[in-house]
Amino acid sequence: MKNKSVFKIGFIGVGTMATAIVRSLLNFGTREMRIYLSPRSKVNTQQLAAEADYVEVMDSNQDVLNQADWIVLAVTPQVAADVLSQLKFERRHHLISLISPISLKKTRAMLPEWLPINKVIPLPFIQYGKGPILLHPYHKGVVDIFDELGKLVVVETEYQLDVLITVTALVSPFLRVLSETVRWGAEHDLTLQKSADYTLAFFDALVDMAKRRDINELLDLWREMTPGGLNQKATLSLENKDGFSIWSDALDTVLKFFTADDLKD
Ligand SMILES: NC(=O)c1ccc[n+]([C@@H]2O[C@H](COP(=O)([O-])OP(=O)(O)OC[C@H]3O[C@@H](n4cnc5c(N)ncnc54)[C@H](OP(=O)(O)O)[C@@H]3O)[C@@H](O)[C@H]2O)c1
């Protein structure tokens, strides 16, 4: 039986992602909790332990399991099998794997068949309580943990998980569009700061506006432009250079690469 009054969560691996999740729990988690950290990555663990008295660094990975009910596996794919093989799970445990390249089927094959396992794929923005968090399969307890840390998106299959992880490959391309736009302003009589102030507030408001619209309108929002106006001129200029279809082509390329990874089944 899980202790219903105090939520006990442990992290095996305390790198970029585990650190971001713990910070999010500290800032946005509303339940009374205890957080147990595995002993490596001393800089991260010591900083986190200094941020709240209910964060504790344990002497070993097994010590994390001995204290926590919910276990977050946050090591790299390369060491996951070795790390898991040394852990002794109990019936009260629930494993949350962050390791996107290792399928649930493969993860289950390394563990007792009765152990409940979910995949959760957050992004580093989780530390600010923002951004998407993928979950598969649905589990009420896991939803309760992550729902308050960002925008939780539950998917029905691992393929859907892979498709949405593929979207994260647009971080650099998107930041490149942002960079090119800000730079363009700075090359046209503006300071970099003024150009950035305007452009960042503009893109931020565009996404906010899109979020407020009905889902059925989303795909056609771009059509809302004045004939012969500024937006139509920019759209035509980009269409003439195939500037839009190349984005889904890029996503297809990444998905193919990602789903063909050796680590997948
Ligand atoms: N970064 C992202 O944006 C992101 C997003 C979604 C999912 N993920 C997934 O999340 C997982 C973690 O990613 P990350 O970026 O946080 O990686 P990371 O920063 O490299 O962190 C990995 C952590 O695992 C620790 N570790 C290595 N061997 C260990 C062992 N035997 N026992 C305990 N801890 C051990 C490392 O400690 P040392 O530093 O001491 O080696 C480090 O703290 C990966 O599987 C990745 O696929 C990452």
The ligand as a MOL file (V3000), in Angstrom:
LIG
                    3D

  0  0  0     0  0            999 V3000
M  V30 BEGIN CTAB
M  V30 COUNTS 48 52 0 0 0
M  V30 BEGIN ATOM
M  V30 1 N 17.6140 16.2550 -21.5610 0
M  V30 2 C 16.4020 16.2510 -22.1020 0
M  V30 3 O 15.9120 17.2560 -22.6650 0
M  V30 4 C 15.5440 15.0110 -22.0060 0
M  V30 5 C 14.1900 15.1010 -22.3190 0
M  V30 6 C 13.3780 13.9760 -22.1740 0
M  V30 7 C 13.9280 12.7640 -21.7640 0
M  V30 8 N 15.2580 12.6920 -21.5080 0 CHG=1
M  V30 9 C 15.7880 11.3840 -21.0650 0
M  V30 10 O 16.0700 11.5200 -19.6810 0
M  V30 11 C 17.1950 10.7140 -19.3440 0
M  V30 12 C 18.1800 11.5800 -18.5880 0
M  V30 13 O 18.5960 12.6350 -19.4500 0
M  V30 14 P 19.4860 13.8360 -18.9080 0
M  V30 15 O 19.5660 14.8320 -19.9920 0
M  V30 16 O 19.0110 14.2320 -17.5470 0 CHG=-1
M  V30 17 O 20.9050 13.0730 -18.7760 0
M  V30 18 P 22.1750 13.5050 -17.9230 0
M  V30 19 O 22.1410 14.9680 -17.6360 0
M  V30 20 O 23.3610 12.9150 -18.6020 0
M  V30 21 O 21.9470 12.7530 -16.5360 0
M  V30 22 C 22.1820 11.3890 -16.3620 0
M  V30 23 C 22.4050 11.1570 -14.8910 0
M  V30 24 O 22.5680 9.7600 -14.6530 0
M  V30 25 C 23.6010 9.6400 -13.6890 0
M  V30 26 N 24.1260 8.2890 -13.6660 0
M  V30 27 C 24.9680 7.6880 -14.5420 0
M  V30 28 N 25.2020 6.4250 -14.1400 0
M  V30 29 C 24.4970 6.2310 -12.9930 0
M  V30 30 C 24.3350 5.1500 -12.0890 0
M  V30 31 N 24.9470 3.9770 -12.2790 0
M  V30 32 N 23.5240 5.3160 -11.0170 0
M  V30 33 C 22.8940 6.5050 -10.7990 0
M  V30 34 N 23.0140 7.5600 -11.6070 0
M  V30 35 C 23.8050 7.4300 -12.6890 0
M  V30 36 C 24.6060 10.6790 -14.0870 0
M  V30 37 O 25.5150 10.9110 -13.0340 0
M  V30 38 P 27.0130 11.4490 -13.3390 0
M  V30 39 O 26.8210 12.8770 -13.8060 0
M  V30 40 O 27.7070 11.3600 -12.0170 0
M  V30 41 O 27.5750 10.5670 -14.4070 0
M  V30 42 C 23.6500 11.8410 -14.3130 0
M  V30 43 O 23.2810 12.4260 -13.0850 0
M  V30 44 C 17.7820 10.1730 -20.6560 0
M  V30 45 O 17.4650 8.8070 -20.7560 0
M  V30 46 C 17.0970 10.9790 -21.7400 0
M  V30 47 O 16.8180 10.1660 -22.8680 0
M  V30 48 C 16.0720 13.7880 -21.6000 0
M  V30 END ATOM
M  V30 BEGIN BOND
M  V30 1 1 1 2
M  V30 2 2 2 3
M  V30 3 1 2 4
M  V30 4 1 4 5
M  V30 5 2 4 48
M  V30 6 2 5 6
M  V30 7 1 6 7
M  V30 8 2 7 8
M  V30 9 1 8 9
M  V30 10 1 8 48
M  V30 11 1 9 10
M  V30 12 1 9 46
M  V30 13 1 10 11
M  V30 14 1 11 12
M  V30 15 1 11 44
M  V30 16 1 12 13
M  V30 17 1 13 14
M  V30 18 2 14 15
M  V30 19 1 14 16
M  V30 20 1 14 17
M  V30 21 1 17 18
M  V30 22 2 18 19
M  V30 23 1 18 20
M  V30 24 1 18 21
M  V30 25 1 21 22
M  V30 26 1 22 23
M  V30 27 1 23 24
M  V30 28 1 23 42
M  V30 29 1 24 25
M  V30 30 1 25 26
M  V30 31 1 25 36
M  V30 32 1 26 27
M  V30 33 1 26 35
M  V30 34 2 27 28
M  V30 35 1 28 29
M  V30 36 1 29 30
M  V30 37 2 29 35
M  V30 38 1 30 31
M  V30 39 2 30 32
M  V30 40 1 32 33
M  V30 41 2 33 34
M  V30 42 1 34 35
M  V30 43 1 36 37
M  V30 44 1 36 42
M  V30 45 1 37 38
M  V30 46 2 38 39
M  V30 47 1 38 40
M  V30 48 1 38 41
M  V30 49 1 42 43
M  V30 50 1 44 45
M  V30 51 1 44 46
M  V30 52 1 46 47
M  V30 END BOND
M  V30 END CTAB
M  END
